Structure formats: C-alpha cells, structure tokens
Amino acid sequence: MKPDFSNQICQNIDLICDFMGNSSDVVVREIAIGSNHAALFYLDGMTDMQKVQDNVIRPLHECSSSDEITLTFIKDGILDVGEASLIQSIEDALDQILSGGVLLLLDGMNEGLIIALPGWEERSITESKAQPVIRGPQESFTETLRTNTTMVRRRVKDTRVRLTNVKVGQKTKTDISVMYMHGIADLDMVQSMISRLKNMRVDRVLEGEYLEECLVENKQLTIFPIFYNSDRPDSIAAGVMEGKIAIFVDGTPFVILAPAVFVDFIQSAEDYYQSYIYSSIIRILRYICLAICMLAPAIYVALTTFHQDMIPTVLLLSLSAQREGVPFPAFVEAMIMEVIFEILREAGLRMPRTVGQAVSIVGSIVIGQAAVEANIVSAVMVIVVAITAISSFVIPSYTMAIPIRILRFAFIGLAAMFGVYGLTIGLLILLVHLNSLHSFGVPYMSPFANYNSSKQRDAILRFPFSNKTNQHKKQKE
C-alpha cells in the first residue's frame, strides 16, 4: 500500500521516483509558478509533448497572479486542457501516469493534479484482415480503446448506449470498456458481467482471450468459442443493437461480444449487405461446407474400411485400383495428409505475407503430387483432403474453424474404429455437448435447441428487412 501525498514537494518527488525505480523514461520537470515551487511528472512517449508544452507549461509560466496559487485555481483558471482532476493517493497518481497522464504537484499541498494528455503512436484504421467482405464497410478496429468505442458510437447514434470502464490486471491495469444498450440489453446480465470483470484476479490482460477464459460460466470445458469476437465495427454495432454486451480491451483490435450462440459464428456481416436470396443460399452453403470440413475424411475412411458395399461398383473398382500399391490403411493415409496440410496452413499463416500464400499453395500441390507418385497416398485421398481444406475457409469465423478442425481428427479416429456407427455416436455426443453449453445464461444452440419461432427468420435463412420491421411492430402491439 503506497502512502498519500505529503505537504513537502521534495518528499513527494523522492517517493514517486523511488516507486518508478528512477526509470529513464520518467520525466520530472520542476518549474516555478509565481513564487510557488511545482513539479510535473509524465512518461516520455506516453504523453503528447506538444500539448504539455502549449497547454500546461506555457500557461503556468505566464501565470503572474499575486493571489494564492492552489491546484484548484490552476485546474479551473489557468490550464487549457479538457480533463483534469485532483488526486490524493500516490498509487492512483502512478496509475494515471502509466496511462499517459501528467501529474502536477505544488509545494505545501498534500494532493496532486492529474492532467489527461495521452499521446502515444497509434495504428491507422485499415481494412479488416480477419473478416474481409466484398460489399460493406472496409474499416476495422485498432489497438486504441477510445478509437474503437468511437467507431461503434458513430454507427449507433442512440442515447441509450452506455459505457462502463473497468481496469483489469494487477500488473497491466488494462483499460476495459463494457458497452450495452440500455432498455434492450438484460441489465442483470450487464451487472453480472461488470461484477465479474471487477472481481477478476489476474496479473495481466494483453488480449481479449485472457478475459474470455475467466468469464466462462461454471468452468465449462469445451473447444467451442463461448464468446464472439470481431474486428469489424459494423458487426459489434449490430450486436449491441440486438441487446448484446460488447467488451473493448485496450491494446487489441478484437472486441468481445456476449452472449454468443452457434449461428453467430456461421453468419457474416456481408449477409446483410447483399440480396436476401443470395445471402440465404450462401448461408446454406456454409453449413454444407461445415459438414464437409468436419466429416468428409472420416466418411471416406469409414466407407473404404468397413462399408465397401455402400460404394457403387464402378467407383469401388476405381478406388481399389488407385489404392493398389499404397502401403498404409485408409486411416493412416488420412492422418498423414491432414497433418501435412495443417503444417502447411500454419506455415502459411506465420510466414511473411508476401511469400506465405505462395508457399502454402505450391507446397500443397508439390507434396500432394509427389505423395501420389510415390504411392504413399491415393489420388482420391488428396482430393478429399483438398476439398476439406477449402471448405474450412468458407466458415467466416476463424475461432469456429479451429474446433471444427480438431473434431475432424476425432471423427477420423471413430470412423477407423467403428465405421459409420462410430460417426453416428460421435455426432450424437457432439450434439449433446453443444446443447449443454451456455453463454451467459443463453443456450448455445439457440434458437434451434431452445426453439424460438420468432428468431428463426435470421437463423439459417435471411428474410427481407421488411419482414423484420413488421415483426417488431406486431411484438410492440
């Protein structure tokens, strides 16, 4: 526990310097305000130096009042800044300095004046790389908290939008903003969310995932994402208007949205920027691709290992001819190709963007062709793995694609052991698991498992906006 300020400015200067460890980026500027001894503290690189000089130091030097100089008089009558507040605790003052604030101390006063003048370098607003669209807004969030909240505010010009700020992390003291729409969002859910954030005991929060793992209800053990995250302001704005809670984390361009349900990860922001007929067809295509991504290799293994009688005779003869000379069973063949493709996928993501895509594409073609010519795998297996890989990229949310990729290996194992019966058992277990999940009290498979006819209009198919408007009018009546 750090002590409060004393009346002696020299003692206060020594205390702050000791707490900061005499770090080289801590600037201590001692100045005279009339006949009063004063000192300024700020971090080099965290504060707007030009504003410090123009709006703080220059007005203080020009102050020639013969009246008694106090921090209150300086705050109200001298400084030309937007935000300044008195503070009594050294610990609170250090937190403000570390966040880009300027501390002003005056000799003979046991309090300080915090002036908010943050001014670090910021990344400009660019196009979304995680969730790109052809038609629609092309901007994405940045790593600056206030910039991100402003981008959502600009889209939702409603006085019911509320923001609550919380600091999380004993070491990082990361700024968190919780945004919701009053009157639409569940207030009990909002209060529960804010309470959990305030009571969170973690050392550091560097990205939203730190919060997501701590906010999971009842410690649900699952590979599926319980919270939706996006770097698109339009997606977060739409979620807030639907009554969801947005969590902004300073230092990351991804915003958390809760509660989240399964269909949220299959839908895309572009669905609402295209014709509802086209969007509905694309949504159905995504569900088909999800099934292909998860089950295609497993179905191939099951049919070729246990259920050859289910394959047409001509196709069976063709498969037998292709597999002639392959030394591995279908299970090992599938695992080899899936692991190789996952290696190529991760290598393409981690390599420089200028060569990563080319390496992953060329690598897949070369390795696949070489493996077939060497009789390590069959040509059909290469085709199945390629279709599976391409289908995984159709899923809009990367966080949902990850568990689908993991489940693909589990289903291949079940198919190799039990055939189609293993796939059936695995699918039943998966459905039971999905129906047991909740995201802040909302069933994960809603509106399917917890059937809600009013929400079916935007679950799989996208109905025209006019239908939604008429539906809202009926609900109000």
C-alpha positions in Angstrom: 0.0 0.0 0.0 1.5 3.3 -1.1 1.2 6.3 1.1 -0.7 9.5 0.3 0.9 12.8 -0.7 2.7 14.9 2.0 2.9 18.7 2.2 6.6 18.6 1.2 7.1 18.6 -2.5 10.7 17.3 -2.2 9.4 14.3 -0.3 6.7 13.6 -2.9 9.3 13.8 -5.7 11.5 11.3 -4.0 8.6 8.9 -3.3 7.4 8.9 -6.9 11.0 8.5 -8.3 11.6 5.6 -5.9 8.3 3.9 -6.8 9.1 4.3 -10.5 12.6 2.9 -9.9 14.3 6.1 -11.4 13.3 4.8 -14.8 14.9 6.7 -17.7 11.6 7.4 -19.4 10.2 9.2 -16.3 10.3 12.9 -16.9 10.5 15.2 -13.7 10.1 18.9 -14.7 10.4 21.3 -11.8 9.0 24.8 -12.5 8.1 28.0 -10.7 4.5 29.2 -10.7 4.9 32.7 -9.4 6.7 32.3 -6.1 5.5 28.7 -5.8 7.6 25.6 -6.3 5.9 23.0 -8.6 6.8 19.8 -10.3 5.5 17.9 -13.3 5.7 14.1 -13.8 5.0 12.2 -17.0 6.3 9.3 -19.1 8.3 10.1 -22.3 6.4 8.5 -25.2 3.1 8.1 -23.4 2.2 11.8 -23.3 1.6 14.3 -26.0 4.7 16.5 -25.5 3.4 19.4 -27.7 0.2 19.6 -25.6 2.2 19.5 -22.4 4.3 22.4 -23.6 1.5 24.5 -25.0 -1.4 23.7 -22.6 0.4 23.2 -19.3 3.9 24.5 -19.0 3.4 27.8 -21.0 0.2 28.8 -19.1 1.9 28.1 -15.8 4.9 30.2 -16.7 2.7 33.0 -17.8 0.8 33.0 -14.5 1.8 36.1 -12.6 -1.2 36.3 -10.2 -0.4 37.7 -6.8 -3.2 35.7 -5.3 -2.7 32.4 -3.5 -2.0 29.7 -6.0 -3.8 26.4 -5.4 -4.3 23.3 -7.6 -8.0 24.1 -7.8 -7.2 27.6 -9.1 -4.8 26.1 -11.6 -7.3 23.5 -12.8 -10.2 25.9 -13.2 -8.5 29.1 -14.2 -5.1 28.5 -15.8 -4.8 25.3 -17.6 -6.2 25.0 -21.2 -7.0 21.2 -21.1 -10.1 19.1 -21.4 -9.8 16.8 -18.5 -8.0 17.4 -15.1 -8.8 16.2 -11.6 -7.4 16.3 -8.1 -6.0 13.2 -6.6 -4.8 12.4 -3.0 -3.3 8.9 -3.4 0.2 8.3 -4.8 -0.9 4.9 -6.0 -3.8 6.4 -8.1 -1.4 9.1 -9.4 1.1 6.4 -10.6 -1.7 4.5 -12.4 -2.6 7.7 -14.2 1.0 8.5 -15.1 1.4 5.0 -16.5 -1.7 5.6 -18.6 -0.3 8.7 -20.2 -1.4 11.4 -17.7 0.6 14.3 -16.4 0.9 14.8 -12.6 1.3 18.4 -11.2 2.5 18.8 -7.6 2.6 22.1 -5.7 4.7 22.7 -2.7 2.7 22.9 0.6 -0.3 20.8 -0.8 -0.9 17.2 0.1 -2.6 16.4 -3.2 -1.8 16.4 -6.9 -3.5 17.4 -10.1 -3.8 14.8 -12.9 -4.0 16.1 -16.4 -5.1 13.7 -19.1 -2.8 14.3 -22.2 -2.1 10.8 -23.6 -0.2 10.9 -26.9 1.4 7.6 -28.0 1.7 6.4 -31.6 -1.4 4.8 -33.0 -2.0 2.5 -35.9 -4.3 4.0 -38.5 -7.7 2.5 -39.4 -7.3 -0.2 -42.1 -9.3 -2.8 -43.8 -10.3 -5.9 -41.8 -7.9 -8.8 -42.5 -9.7 -11.4 -40.2 -13.2 -10.9 -41.6 -12.9 -9.2 -45.1 -16.1 -8.5 -47.1 -16.6 -7.5 -50.8 -19.5 -5.2 -50.1 -19.9 -3.2 -46.9 -17.7 -1.1 -44.6 -14.0 -1.8 -45.1 -12.6 -0.4 -41.8 -11.6 -2.3 -38.8 -10.8 -1.6 -35.1 -7.3 -0.5 -34.0 -5.4 -1.1 -30.7 -6.6 2.1 -29.2 -9.6 1.7 -26.8 -11.3 5.1 -27.3 -10.9 5.0 -31.1 -12.8 1.6 -31.1 -15.6 2.8 -28.9 -16.0 5.9 -31.1 -16.3 3.8 -34.2 -19.2 2.0 -32.7 -20.8 5.2 -31.4 -20.6 6.7 -34.8 -22.8 3.9 -36.1 -25.3 3.8 -33.2 -26.3 7.3 -32.5 -28.6 6.5 -29.7 -28.7 8.0 -26.2 -29.4 4.6 -24.7 -25.9 3.3 -25.5 -23.9 3.1 -22.2 -20.2 2.7 -21.5 -18.7 1.4 -18.2 -14.9 1.5 -17.7 -13.1 -1.1 -15.6 -9.4 -1.8 -15.0 -8.3 -5.4 -15.0 -4.9 -6.9 -14.3 -2.8 -6.3 -11.3 0.3 -5.6 -13.3 -1.0 -4.4 -16.7 -4.0 -2.5 -15.3 -5.6 -2.8 -18.7 -8.5 -0.5 -19.5 -11.7 -2.3 -20.3 -14.9 -0.7 -21.6 -18.3 -2.5 -21.4 -20.8 -1.2 -23.9 -24.5 -2.1 -24.0 -27.8 -0.5 -25.0 -30.0 0.4 -22.0 -33.5 -0.9 -22.3 -32.6 -3.6 -24.7 -29.7 -5.5 -23.0 -30.5 -7.6 -20.0 -29.4 -5.4 -17.1 -28.9 -8.3 -14.8 -26.5 -9.8 -17.3 -24.7 -6.4 -17.7 -24.3 -6.1 -13.9 -23.1 -9.7 -13.7 -20.5 -9.0 -16.5 -19.2 -5.8 -14.8 -19.1 -7.5 -11.4 -17.0 -10.4 -12.8 -14.6 -8.1 -14.5 -14.1 -6.0 -11.3 -13.5 -9.1 -9.2 -11.2 -10.8 -11.7 -7.9 -11.6 -10.1 -5.3 -11.9 -12.9 -1.8 -10.5 -13.3 -2.1 -9.4 -16.9 -4.6 -8.8 -19.6 -2.9 -8.4 -23.0 -5.8 -9.6 -25.3 -9.4 -10.5 -25.0 -8.8 -14.2 -24.6 -7.5 -13.5 -21.1 -11.0 -12.3 -20.2 -12.9 -15.0 -22.2 -11.3 -17.9 -20.2 -12.0 -16.2 -16.9 -15.6 -15.3 -17.8 -16.7 -18.8 -18.8 -19.7 -19.8 -16.7 -19.3 -22.8 -14.4 -15.9 -23.6 -15.9 -17.5 -25.2 -19.0 -14.9 -27.4 -20.6 -15.3 -27.1 -24.4 -13.3 -26.4 -27.5 -16.0 -24.3 -28.9 -15.9 -20.5 -28.6 -18.4 -19.2 -25.9 -17.8 -15.6 -26.9 -17.9 -14.0 -30.3 -15.1 -11.7 -31.2 -14.7 -9.4 -34.3 -12.5 -6.6 -35.5 -15.4 -5.1 -37.6 -17.2 -2.1 -36.0 -20.4 -2.8 -38.0 -20.6 -6.4 -36.6 -20.2 -5.1 -33.0 -22.7 -2.3 -33.6 -25.3 -4.8 -34.8 -24.7 -7.0 -31.8 -25.1 -4.0 -29.4 -28.4 -3.0 -31.0 -29.6 -6.6 -30.6 -29.1 -6.4 -26.9 -25.7 -8.0 -26.6 -22.8 -6.8 -24.5 -19.6 -5.6 -26.2 -16.3 -5.7 -24.2 -13.5 -3.5 -25.5 -9.9 -4.3 -24.4 -7.2 -1.7 -24.7 -4.3 -2.9 -26.8 -6.2 -5.3 -29.1 -8.3 -4.7 -32.3 -10.7 -7.5 -31.5 -13.9 -6.8 -29.5 -15.7 -9.5 -27.5 -19.5 -9.9 -27.9 -21.6 -11.8 -25.4 -23.8 -13.8 -25.2 -22.9 -15.7 -28.4 -24.7 -18.6 -30.0 -23.6 -21.2 -32.6 -25.3 -19.4 -35.5 -23.4 -16.2 -34.8 -20.1 -17.9 -36.0 -21.7 -19.1 -39.2 -23.2 -15.7 -40.2 -21.2 -12.9 -41.8 -21.7 -9.1 -41.8 -21.9 -9.3 -45.6 -25.1 -11.3 -45.3 -26.9 -8.0 -44.6 -25.2 -6.1 -47.4 -26.3 -8.5 -50.2 -29.7 -9.6 -51.6 -31.5 -11.8 -49.0 -31.9 -14.6 -51.6 -28.2 -14.7 -52.3 -27.4 -14.4 -48.6 -29.7 -17.3 -47.7 -28.1 -19.5 -50.4 -24.6 -18.7 -49.1 -25.6 -19.5 -45.5 -26.9 -22.9 -46.6 -23.6 -23.4 -48.4 -21.7 -22.6 -45.2 -23.5 -25.3 -43.3 -22.7 -27.8 -46.1 -19.1 -26.7 -46.0 -19.0 -27.1 -42.2 -20.2 -30.7 -42.5 -17.7 -31.4 -45.3 -14.9 -29.9 -43.3 -15.7 -32.0 -40.2 -16.8 -35.3 -41.7 -15.5 -35.8 -45.3 -12.2 -37.6 -44.5 -14.0 -39.6 -41.8 -16.7 -40.7 -44.2 -14.1 -41.8 -46.7 -12.2 -43.8 -44.1 -15.4 -45.4 -42.9 -16.6 -46.4 -46.3 -13.3 -47.8 -47.6 -12.6 -49.7 -44.3 -15.9 -51.1 -43.2 -18.7 -50.4 -45.7 -17.4 -51.1 -49.2 -20.8 -52.5 -50.1 -22.2 -48.9 -49.8 -19.9 -47.7 -52.6 -21.1 -48.1 -56.3 -19.3 -50.9 -58.0 -17.6 -48.8 -60.7 -16.4 -46.3 -58.1 -15.2 -49.1 -55.8 -13.2 -50.6 -58.6 -11.7 -47.2 -59.3 -10.8 -46.7 -55.7 -9.3 -50.2 -55.4 -7.1 -49.5 -58.5 -5.9 -46.2 -57.0 -5.1 -47.8 -53.7 -3.1 -50.6 -55.2 0.4 -50.3 -54.0 -0.4 -47.9 -51.2 1.2 -49.4 -48.1 -1.0 -47.7 -45.5 -4.6 -48.3 -44.4 -7.1 -45.5 -45.1 -6.9 -44.2 -41.5 -3.1 -43.7 -41.6 -3.4 -42.3 -45.1 -5.9 -39.7 -44.0 -4.0 -38.7 -40.9 -0.8 -38.2 -42.9 -2.4 -35.9 -45.4 -4.4 -34.0 -42.7 -1.3 -33.4 -40.6 0.7 -32.3 -43.6 -2.0 -29.8 -44.7 -2.2 -28.4 -41.1 1.5 -27.9 -41.2 1.3 -26.1 -44.5 -1.6 -24.0 -43.2 0.2 -22.9 -40.1 3.4 -22.2 -42.1 1.5 -20.0 -44.5 0.0 -18.0 -41.6 3.3 -17.5 -39.8 5.5 -16.7 -42.8 5.7 -13.2 -44.3 2.5 -12.4 -46.2 4.4 -11.8 -49.4 5.6 -15.5 -49.6 3.3 -17.3 -47.1 0.4 -17.8 -49.5 2.6 -18.9 -52.4 4.5 -21.4 -50.2 1.2 -22.9 -48.9 -0.3 -23.3 -52.4 2.9 -24.5 -54.1 3.7 -26.7 -51.2 0.3 -28.4 -51.2 0.5 -29.1 -55.0 4.0 -30.4 -54.9 3.7 -32.5 -51.8 0.3 -33.9 -53.0 1.6 -34.9 -56.4 4.8 -36.3 -55.1 2.9 -38.4 -52.4 0.6 -39.9 -55.1 3.5 -40.7 -57.5 5.4 -42.3 -54.6 2.3 -44.5 -53.7 2.3 -43.1 -50.2 -1.3 -41.9 -50.6 -4.0 -42.4 -53.2 -5.2 -39.6 -55.5 -8.7 -39.8 -54.1 -7.4 -39.1 -50.6 -5.6 -36.0 -51.9 -8.9 -34.8 -53.5 -10.8 -35.4 -50.2 -8.3 -33.5 -48.1 -8.2 -30.7 -50.6 -12.0 -30.3 -50.6 -12.0 -30.5 -46.8 -9.3 -27.8 -46.6 -11.1 -25.4 -49.0 -14.4 -25.9 -47.2 -12.8 -24.8 -43.9 -12.1 -21.4 -45.3 -15.8 -20.8 -46.1 -16.6 -20.6 -42.3 -16.5 -16.8 -41.6 -15.2 -17.1 -38.0 -11.7 -18.3 -37.5 -12.4 -19.2 -33.9 -15.2 -21.6 -35.0 -13.0 -23.1 -37.7 -10.4 -24.2 -35.1 -12.7 -26.6 -33.2 -14.1 -28.0 -36.4 -10.5 -28.8 -37.5 -9.9 -30.5 -34.2 -13.1 -32.5 -34.4 -12.1 -33.7 -37.9 -9.3 -35.8 -36.4 -11.6 -37.2 -33.7 -14.1 -38.3 -36.3 -11.4 -39.9 -38.4 -10.4 -42.0 -35.4 -14.0 -43.0 -34.7 -14.5 -44.0 -38.3 -11.4 -46.1 -38.3 -12.5 -48.0 -35.2 -16.3 -48.3 -35.7 -17.2 -47.1 -39.2 -20.4 -45.3 -39.7 -21.6 -46.4 -36.3 -18.7 -44.5 -34.7 -19.6 -41.4 -36.7 -23.2 -41.6 -35.6 -22.2 -42.0 -31.9 -19.7 -39.1 -32.3 -22.3 -36.8 -33.8 -24.8 -37.6 -31.0 -22.2 -36.9 -28.4 -21.3 -33.6 -30.2 -25.0 -32.5 -30.3 -25.4 -33.3 -26.6 -22.3 -31.3 -25.7 -23.4 -28.3 -27.8 -26.8 -28.4 -26.2 -25.2 -28.4 -22.7 -23.3 -25.2 -23.3 -24.4 -21.7 -22.3 -23.1 -18.3 -23.0 -24.1 -16.0 -20.1 -27.3 -18.0 -19.5 -28.3 -18.2 -23.2 -28.4 -21.7 -24.7 -25.5 -22.1 -27.2 -27.8 -23.8 -29.8 -30.5 -21.2 -29.6 -32.8 -20.7 -31.4 -32.8 -24.4 -32.5 -32.5 -26.4 -29.3 -34.4 -23.8 -27.2 -36.8 -23.4 -30.1 -37.9 -19.8 -30.7 -40.0 -19.3 -33.8 -39.7 -15.6 -33.8 -35.9 -15.9 -34.2 -35.9 -18.5 -37.0 -36.1 -15.7 -39.6 -32.4 -14.9 -39.1 -31.1 -18.3 -38.1 -30.3 -20.2 -41.3 -32.1 -18.1 -43.9 -32.1 -14.3 -44.1 -35.5 -12.9 -44.6 -36.1 -9.4 -46.1 -35.7 -6.4 -43.8 -39.4 -5.5 -44.3 -40.4 -8.8 -42.6 -38.3 -7.9 -39.6 -39.9 -4.5 -39.4 -43.4 -5.9 -39.5 -42.5 -8.5 -36.9 -41.2 -5.8 -34.5 -44.4 -3.8 -34.9 -46.5 -6.9 -34.1 -44.4 -7.6 -31.0 -45.0 -4.0 -29.8 -48.7 -4.2 -30.4 
